[in-house]
């Protein structure tokens, strides 16, 4: 399930699709079209690793998740990093807003771009990685 989720997220990102991908059961679908509310800000994150690699997806959530993947899910899990009183990665789903990123690994995704920015800076410090994180 985790691998399928990441594959769908990658396809969504590459095709710049406006769809929501969730992991679960017993979903109720609808043919009703939903009007998108205009956002005041379309902030994006850009992360540069010390090796020169950049991660900057079409939305901050994908950038956040892909940065976590590059750093290493299990390596971060072992550090037991907490952000705003919640563990960043847990073995089971404990909080709303978590996404499954691997078998028995759930990532807590901050709500705002600013919180994602702060979280990535904290993660970089814990992991001793000099990440350059920018909101663009």
C-alpha positions as CSV (number, residue, x, y, z in Angstrom):
1,X,0.0,0.0,0.0
2,X,2.8,2.4,0.9
3,X,4.6,1.8,-2.4
4,X,1.4,2.2,-4.4
5,X,0.6,5.4,-2.6
6,X,4.1,6.8,-3.4
7,X,3.7,5.7,-7.1
8,X,0.4,7.5,-7.4
9,X,1.8,10.6,-5.7
10,X,4.7,10.6,-8.2
11,X,2.2,10.3,-11.1
12,X,0.1,13.1,-9.7
13,X,3.2,15.3,-9.4
14,X,4.5,14.6,-12.8
15,X,1.2,15.2,-14.5
16,X,0.3,18.2,-12.3
17,X,-3.1,16.6,-11.5
18,X,-5.5,18.2,-9.0
19,X,-6.5,15.0,-7.2
20,X,-6.5,13.8,-3.7
21,X,-4.9,10.4,-2.9
22,X,-5.8,8.7,0.3
23,X,-5.1,5.3,1.8
24,X,-8.0,3.5,3.5
25,X,-11.2,1.5,3.0
26,X,-14.9,2.1,2.5
27,X,-14.6,5.4,0.7
28,X,-17.7,6.9,-0.7
29,X,-17.3,8.5,-4.2
30,X,-19.3,11.2,-5.9
31,X,-19.7,12.5,-9.4
32,X,-20.3,16.0,-8.1
33,X,-17.7,18.5,-9.3
34,X,-16.1,20.5,-6.5
35,X,-15.2,24.1,-7.2
36,X,-11.7,25.0,-6.1
37,X,-11.4,28.0,-3.8
38,X,-8.7,30.4,-4.8
39,X,-5.8,30.4,-2.4
40,X,-4.3,33.6,-1.2
41,X,-0.8,32.1,-1.6
42,X,0.5,29.3,-3.7
43,X,3.7,28.8,-1.7
44,X,6.1,26.1,-2.7
45,X,9.1,24.6,-1.0
46,X,12.5,24.2,-2.5
47,X,15.0,22.0,-0.6
48,X,18.7,21.7,-1.5
49,X,20.8,18.9,-0.2
50,X,24.5,19.2,0.5
51,X,25.2,16.9,-2.5
52,X,23.6,19.6,-4.8
53,X,20.3,17.7,-5.4
54,X,17.2,19.8,-5.3
55,X,13.7,18.7,-4.4
56,X,10.9,21.1,-5.4
57,X,7.6,19.6,-6.3
58,X,4.5,21.3,-7.5
59,X,3.1,21.4,-4.0
60,X,4.7,21.7,-0.5
61,X,3.3,18.3,0.6
62,X,5.0,16.4,-2.1
63,X,8.3,18.3,-1.5
64,X,8.0,17.5,2.2
65,X,7.3,13.8,1.7
66,X,10.0,13.4,-1.0
67,X,12.6,15.1,1.2
68,X,11.8,12.7,4.0
69,X,12.2,9.8,1.6
70,X,15.6,11.0,0.5
71,X,16.8,11.5,4.1
72,X,15.5,8.0,5.0
73,X,12.3,7.0,6.7
74,X,13.8,4.5,9.1
75,X,16.8,6.8,10.0
76,X,14.4,9.5,11.0
77,X,12.1,7.0,12.8
78,X,15.1,5.9,14.9
79,X,15.7,9.5,16.1
80,X,12.2,9.7,17.5
81,X,11.9,13.4,16.4
82,X,8.9,15.3,17.8
83,X,7.5,18.4,16.2
84,X,4.8,20.3,18.0
85,X,4.4,17.5,20.5
86,X,3.8,14.8,17.9
87,X,6.2,12.2,16.7
88,X,7.3,12.9,13.1
89,X,7.2,9.2,12.1
90,X,5.2,6.5,13.9
91,X,4.8,2.7,13.5
92,X,1.0,3.1,13.4
93,X,-1.4,5.9,12.5
94,X,-1.8,8.0,15.6
95,X,-2.7,11.5,14.4
96,X,-4.9,13.1,11.8
97,X,-2.9,14.4,8.9
98,X,-0.5,11.4,8.8
99,X,0.2,9.6,5.5
100,X,1.6,6.1,5.2
101,X,5.1,6.2,3.7
102,X,6.2,2.7,4.1
103,X,5.1,-0.6,5.7
104,X,4.5,0.3,9.4
105,X,5.6,3.9,8.9
106,X,3.3,6.9,9.1
107,X,4.5,10.4,8.5
108,X,3.0,13.4,10.3
109,X,2.6,16.1,7.6
110,X,2.4,19.7,9.0
111,X,-0.6,21.7,7.8
112,X,1.0,24.9,6.5
113,X,3.9,25.5,4.2
114,X,5.5,27.5,6.9
115,X,5.3,24.6,9.4
116,X,6.7,22.2,6.7
117,X,9.6,24.7,6.3
118,X,10.2,24.8,10.0
119,X,9.9,21.0,10.3
120,X,12.4,20.4,7.5
121,X,14.9,22.7,9.2
122,X,14.5,20.8,12.5
123,X,14.9,17.5,10.8
124,X,18.0,18.7,9.1
125,X,19.5,19.7,12.4
126,X,18.6,16.4,14.1
127,X,20.0,14.4,11.2
128,X,23.1,16.6,10.9
129,X,22.3,17.5,7.3
130,X,22.8,21.0,6.1
131,X,19.5,21.4,4.2
132,X,18.8,24.7,2.5
133,X,15.0,25.1,2.7
134,X,13.3,28.0,1.0
135,X,9.7,29.0,0.5
136,X,9.2,30.3,-3.0
